[in-house]
């Protein structure tokens, strides 16, 4: 079995900040509120990075690619820059919440 291209810390950080399940994210991306990139085909809903996050959620750790790992790093950094290390549930404005939800982070959900 191949070694995982992602270290333990990044794996945990990603799954801490991406607090939506793959089903929740897929359903979100399929809604009109997800933005102009919404398509009628379920596997084409959302932008490329949103679909990559969704794909990562459906992969085993050993199946991640170096590109997946880079997306994981940028998503963790972006969500943490917006929310801090231990965010409290917060509504914020709709555009801000929708942007975070397109990355798999619902700011209204309590952290684990």
C-alpha positions in Angstrom: 0.0 0.0 0.0 1.4 3.4 -0.9 2.2 6.0 1.7 -0.2 8.9 2.0 0.9 12.2 0.4 -0.8 14.1 3.3 0.6 14.3 6.8 -1.5 13.6 10.0 -1.7 17.3 10.9 -3.1 18.5 7.5 -5.5 15.6 7.3 -6.9 16.5 10.8 -6.9 20.3 10.1 -8.8 19.8 6.8 -11.4 17.6 8.4 -11.7 20.1 11.4 -12.4 23.1 9.2 -14.4 21.4 6.5 -17.4 20.7 8.7 -19.9 19.8 6.0 -20.4 16.2 5.0 -19.9 15.3 1.3 -23.7 15.0 1.0 -24.2 18.5 2.6 -21.6 20.0 0.3 -23.0 18.4 -2.8 -26.5 19.5 -2.0 -25.3 23.0 -1.2 -23.4 23.2 -4.6 -26.5 22.1 -6.4 -28.6 25.0 -5.0 -28.9 28.3 -6.8 -27.6 30.0 -3.7 -24.2 28.4 -4.4 -23.6 30.9 -7.2 -23.4 31.3 -10.9 -21.3 28.2 -11.4 -24.3 26.0 -10.5 -25.1 23.5 -13.3 -27.9 21.1 -13.8 -25.6 18.1 -13.8 -25.0 17.2 -10.1 -21.3 16.3 -10.7 -20.7 19.7 -12.3 -22.2 21.9 -9.6 -20.0 24.5 -8.0 -16.6 25.8 -9.2 -13.6 23.6 -9.7 -12.2 24.1 -6.2 -15.5 23.3 -4.6 -15.8 20.1 -6.7 -12.2 19.2 -5.7 -13.1 19.7 -2.0 -16.1 17.4 -2.5 -13.9 14.9 -4.2 -11.4 14.9 -1.4 -14.2 14.2 1.1 -15.0 11.1 -0.8 -11.4 9.8 -1.0 -9.4 7.6 1.2 -6.3 9.3 2.5 -4.0 7.0 0.5 -5.9 8.0 -2.7 -5.1 11.7 -2.4 -3.0 13.3 -5.2 -0.4 16.1 -4.7 -3.0 18.5 -6.2 -5.5 17.4 -3.6 -3.0 18.0 -0.8 -2.4 21.5 -2.2 -6.1 22.3 -2.3 -6.4 21.0 1.3 -3.6 23.4 2.4 -5.2 26.4 0.7 -8.7 25.6 2.0 -7.4 25.2 5.6 -5.5 28.5 5.4 -8.4 30.4 3.8 -11.0 29.1 6.3 -8.7 29.7 9.3 -7.9 33.3 8.0 -11.7 34.0 7.9 -12.7 32.1 11.1 -9.7 31.8 13.4 -8.6 28.6 15.1 -11.6 28.0 17.3 -14.6 29.7 15.6 -17.9 30.1 17.3 -21.0 29.6 15.2 -21.7 32.9 13.3 -24.1 33.9 10.6 -22.1 36.8 9.0 -23.5 38.1 5.8 -25.0 35.8 3.2 -22.2 36.3 0.6 -19.5 35.5 3.2 -21.4 32.4 4.5 -22.0 31.2 0.9 -18.3 31.5 0.0 -17.3 29.5 3.0 -19.9 26.9 2.4 -18.6 26.4 -1.1 -15.3 25.4 0.5 -17.2 22.9 2.8 -17.3 25.1 5.9 -20.7 26.1 7.3 -20.0 29.0 9.8 -23.3 28.3 11.5 -22.3 24.7 12.5 -20.6 24.3 15.9 -17.1 22.9 15.7 -16.5 19.4 16.9 
